Amino acid sequence: MKVVVAEPTGLCFGVKRAIRTMEEALEEKGRVFCIGSPIHNPQEVQRLVDKGLVVVEDDDRIPPDEPVFVRAHGISPDVHQRLQDKGARIIDGTCPFVRKAQEMAGRLSREGYYLVVLGDENHPEIKGILGYVEGPYLVVSGKKDLRAIDKIDKIGIISQTTQQESTLKELVSEAVGSAREIKVSNTICRATVERQEAVRRLAYKVDGIVIIGGHNSANTGKLFRIAQESGTPALWVEQADQLDGRWLSGKGTIGIAAGASTPDWLIKQLQQAML
Amino acid sequence: MKVVVAEPTGLCFGVKRAIRTMEEALEEKGRVFCIGSPIHNPQEVQRLVDKGLVVVEDDDRIPPDEPVFVRAHGISPDVHQRLQDKGARIIDGTCPFVRKAQEMAGRLSREGYYLVVLGDENHPEIKGILGYVEGPYLVVSGKKDLRAIDKIDKIGIISQTTQQESTLKELVSEAVGSAREIKVSNTICRATVERQEAVRRLAYKVDGIVIIGGHNSANTGKLFRIAQESGTPALWVEQADQLDGRWLSGKGTIGIAAGASTPDWLIKQLQQAML
């Protein structure tokens, strides 16, 4: 069996940077708190927990004056304020591209635009971004959700960094008919687009494609859907031991692609398991 | 034979206003100059010429201190300046929607956007608008023309007031992939959109559709193409005497639609001819 790994794939700049920052903090402080999973990959989180990471559900659970890591998805300004109020030493792992989306959310709403945010309203990145909005807004999953709003004078549009560009294009096109003026900040991260394109290219060259990444990772889920849409058989695993022998059998060439939060060591384990 | 007239159709707000302004000026001054056809309808222009309108090719041909009518399509600031320099008494018939597009062209380019103008570069409205641009720009007829530009930081988009909204939507969608930020001012006039939709609706209810309007009128041409795309037989005439008896014969119901520069009296003549 031949195995081909998508290029580029796996850890993006923002997650790499966040993990490095977190590891440095753990080495220095021994114990670091984080609200929610620092990255959407259970195996990598476990590795960091073993080094002293403490994951809490809510900022209420963090004792005063402790080091607190802000994950790549960012946090809203009010959570940031509450952390400062309790003397937390904040270590900021917010991805610079997410930071940009937060800034644009604030800027567009201050400029008087009704803000339309393409994304999943339950995703921590979106919750953080919405904290920066200073006017009316709507979170949409696609162009159909625009029907919820009447004709509006000025619509501003931003996106969760991990959305598909084709969905943003459709949304923006639809908005042209709903507003006199629209301003769009394409906050989709290039790493996301490139990883999605790599899966699309690879899927047509292989007999099956394995997507590896956390089942709680939005961007990994999108890679899986892109693979499925290609018509090539697709499998989503978190780690090598979830590989299905029956699924693999009879396939000459297998492609591997990994979400932006999947560490290299998990990809290597998967490759080893397929030898 | 049954005849159904599209609703709305014919003279738009801007052209009605321009003709009224022009007629008032002719009554007051007896002779008024205009650079190019004041509206794209030869029959209506002839009616105004009979009342004292003098159409010239170029502002050079206008003697000093004469009344000069600025047509609904507007003029560029440099032509305006040259007219003022020769003491012209300027009567401004610029359509308020075209004026808005001129203002947005200036504003977007001053704000640092690379300006993309959807329209026909040979149309007087576009020539006028381009005079307000203060930075780099590109006139495009659709999304394919965007390939001419490399990845750009900020793209501003406006449209000739008589373009199809579907073309603008496609263009804007394409631009999302070409720039970090895009700002779109939808300068397509509602009258244009409504007249196009009226033709689209009517075409499916009739056995043939007659579009009446100047062969030099861009918006009439678009109505004709929309009628053709519907699959219903379509005919484009400037006036009633161009009706083709063979084309009419055997058709139970005929639809009539008129460009935004076609005066009511030409539509009435056409209806009479079909009784």
Interface residues (C-beta under 8 A of the other chain):
Chain A: E165 L168 K169 E170 V172 S173 E174 V176 G177 A179 R180 E181 I182 K183 V184 S185 N186
Chain B: E165 L168 K169 E170 V172 S173 E174 V176 G177 A179 R180 E181 I182 K183 V184 S185 N186
